[in-house]
């Protein structure tokens, strides 16, 4: 069973950064209780761009994460704040420092 990562770029509407960050904080807090979630983080980039990185113990853990009530509520909350659809990719770690895979 291989670990998987999800990497993404999310752009929010002008002036909506504070609201977007509140939703991200809720999502990060909810992920603490999810089995298989090892790293779950949102990062602010330039302007209205945010980056997402998650390390999950398995593909099954990633799929389960997307089906939680917290994730469904968050998607509904941050959907209207986005300037464009998120760009997300599921990947497999091949080299790292700081975590085992």
C-alpha positions, 0 to 999 in steps of 0.5 A: 500500500503506497502513500499518496499526496495531493497537491493543489493550487486554489485562487480566491476572489479579490478581497476574499482571502480572510474568508478563504483562510477561515475555511482552510483552518476549519478543514485542517482542524477536521482532518486531524481526526481522519484516519490516514491523514499524515500531513494536511496544509494550506499555504498562501502564495502571491496575491490571491493564490493558495497552495495545498499539500496533503500526505495520506497513508493510502489511496483509500484514505484519500478517497475517504477524506473526500467523502467526509461531512467536513469536506463536503461542508468546506467545499460548499463554503469555499466554492463561492470564494474561488476565482476559478476551479482549483487545480489539483493533482494526486501524486506518489512520493518518490523522495522526501526528507521529513516523512517516511513513505 
